Amino acid sequence: MTKNKNNDQVKDVFTNYLTHKNHRKTPERFSILNEIYSLEEHFDVDSLYEKMNKKNYRVSRATIYNTIELLLESGLVRKHQFGDSFSQYEKSYFNNQHDHVIIKDTGEVKEFCDPRIELIKKDIENVFDIKIDDHSLYLYATSNKKK
């Protein structure tokens, strides 16, 4: 799928969500959405604000925070709390389920996907007679590299 087609699809999802919830469809909200979906890494509100400011977007931190809340509710963004750090976010619409390793001494966040986790989830579902709707796994590590 092309990037433009992906952007159109994400914009449609957000537009439908805003319409359904009777929220305004402002250019600022769509600028924030476009900026988030241009990123390949996790981000926090301050880094997003700085990136948008450098590109001469006129959005306030409050608008970014409010828009992030709408994007979380609409399923277009996922929130993470990696240890004691600020909340981090990532786009989630075209993003397959994955988990994270946080390297504590460097602050680096690595993503991984291991199919064995799906097997563990199935076993848990069978043992407890439940349906797991979602999961998040954070592994905290220390680098073995010598400083």
C-alpha positions, 0 to 999 in steps of 0.5 A, spaced: 500 500 500 502 506 498 504 512 503 498 516 500 493 511 500 495 509 507 495 517 509 488 517 506 486 511 510 488 514 516 485 520 515 478 517 513 478 513 520 480 519 524 474 523 520 469 518 521 471 518 529 471 525 530 464 525 526 461 520 530 463 523 537 461 530 534 468 533 535 471 539 530 475 537 524 480 542 525 486 543 520 491 543 526 488 536 528 490 533 521 497 536 521 498 533 528 496 526 525 500 527 518 506 528 522 505 522 527 504 518 521 510 520 518 514 518 524 518 511 524 520 511 531 516 512 538 515 520 540 513 524 546 509 530 546 515 535 547 519 532 541 513 532 536 511 539 538 519 541 537 518 537 530 512 541 528 515 547 530 521 547 526 516 545 520 512 552 522 506 548 524 502 553 528 500 548 534 500 549 541 502 543 546 495 543 549 492 542 542 497 536 541 495 533 548 488 534 546 489 531 539 493 525 542 487 523 547 483 523 541 488 519 537 488 514 543 481 513 543 480 512 536 485 507 536 490 511 531 496 511 536 498 507 542 501 509 548 507 506 552 510 508 559 517 505 558 520 505 566 520 512 569 520 516 562 515 520 560 509 517 556 511 515 549 507 514 543 507 510 536 502 510 530 498 504 531 493 503 525 498 499 520 502 497 526 503 489 527 503 487 534 510 487 537 513 488 544 519 492 547 525 491 550 528 497 554 535 498 555 535 502 561 542 504 561 542 507 554 534 509 554 534 505 547 527 502 546 528 496 541 521 492 538 521 485 537 515 480 535 516 473 537 510 468 535 511 464 541 508 469 545 502 468 541 502 461 543 503 463 550 497 467 550 493 461 547 495 457 553 493 462 557 486 463 554 485 455 554 487 455 562 483 461 564 477 460 559 478 467 557 479 471 550 485 476 550 483 482 547 490 485 547 497 485 550 503 489 552 510 486 554 516 490 556 522 487 558 527 491 561 535 490 560 542 492 561 547 493 556 552 488 556 557 493 552 563 495 556 563 503 557 
